[in-house]
Amino acid sequence: MTARGAQAERTGLAWQRTALAAGACTLLLLHSASLRGWGATTVPAVIAGCAAVALAVLGRARERQLRRPGPPPAAGRLALGGISALVTATAVAVLLLG
């Protein structure tokens, strides 16, 4: 495996771990919402679930970008901004509704 292939693999694994952690947080938020009778406490779980899915999809796309020949492209600012917004929205929803 070339150094470039190793870089893509490490990046892909890091995105997968992050998506897995977001999925685990989603499950914890769903458990909390079920104990509280669902309602408004479901909102943070839904947002966290969207973030977990987005992380998985964007991570896979980033790994594919890094595996292409040529200079590695910069990460998409819009995608990273969207993920940041989802994570922030989850935190705010947990604070306000949790």
Buried (B, 14 or more C-beta within 10 A) or exposed (E): EEEBEEBBBEBBEEBBEBBEEBBEBBEEBBEBBEEEEEEEBBBBBBBBBBBBBBBBEBBBBBBEBBBEEEEBEEBEEEBEEBBEEBBEBBBEBBEEBB
